[in-house]
Amino acid sequence: MQSLLIKNGKVLLFKNDDVIIEPKDILIQNGKIAKIENRITEDDISENITESNANSEKIYTINAKGTIVMPGLINTHAHIPMSIFRVSTEGCSLYEWLNEKIWPIENNLTKEDIYYASMLSFIEMISTGTTCINDQYFMPEEIRKAAYKLKVRAVLTRPLIDTDGTLNEKIKEFREFYETRDKQNDLITYTVSPHSLYTCSDNCLQKTADLAKEYNLPVHIHFLESIDEISDIQKMHKMPASKVLKKYFDGIHTILAHCVKLNDEDIAILKTMNCGIAHNPVSNLMLGCKIADTTKYLKQGLNVALRNRWTRLWK
Ligand SMILES: [Zn+2]
């Protein structure tokens, strides 16, 4: 049995729907919280050790003095390797940034670039308390390699898009990626991920919905991030964005990244679906999209996660 004792920290706890912070010690045994008490010593743990398990018993102690002890944060929408591009948004709208900067650079990325950029991002996230990341990026086998190495929890995928006529190739890549997973590793799980409604045709959306049902996986998609999308989606799919979403993904657990531009009709439709919103205000402000009215969404009963930048302010 392995025991981890976290001592002298201020522990973030939930009490009567409120968040409180109290000085406590925490004992974790075999990956589960066994005790949260005012004071736990190594002697308290040793009392439970019998001669038969004494050899396999290890106690690790962390002195958390001066820190807050809390559950790991979850990054609900990321493109993990993209931290290396974080200064590239300056003065761009979303479409300018994607078309003129990001997509041309991404065409030149190597597997090695993706692997080391992922390592960098994971290390930054771990250092700021993020222990689970929901991702959407290409060459995911390199991201998975980095995640295995650092033992982070991640939700990975191979994003699908058909603006360049290579949808079938991308679906094949997704299948290979998913089917070569390590089934013993429960830290890594998967989504099916159409990039967005404005970059995926009806054919692409149908195929992604079919894949999600075939593998019983959630869907992760960008949704109504910028004002331009509203008319583009209407033009491409001949109906409003939320109706397109409902048409293809109704009944499938769907994670919607951004959702800055929801109107009342969109909110009413999303309420009938099994979906959660991953709102990214810093990214949205940097690309001039404004931010979502999350108070209204929450009051209407939508499920909203707030994602901030993971960058650490290094001293
Ligand atoms: Zn995104």
Boltz pocket constraint, residues with backbone or C-beta under 6 A from the ligand:
constraints:
  - pocket:
      binder: B
      contacts: [[A, 77], [A, 78], [A, 79], [A, 222], [A, 257]]
      max_distance: 6.0
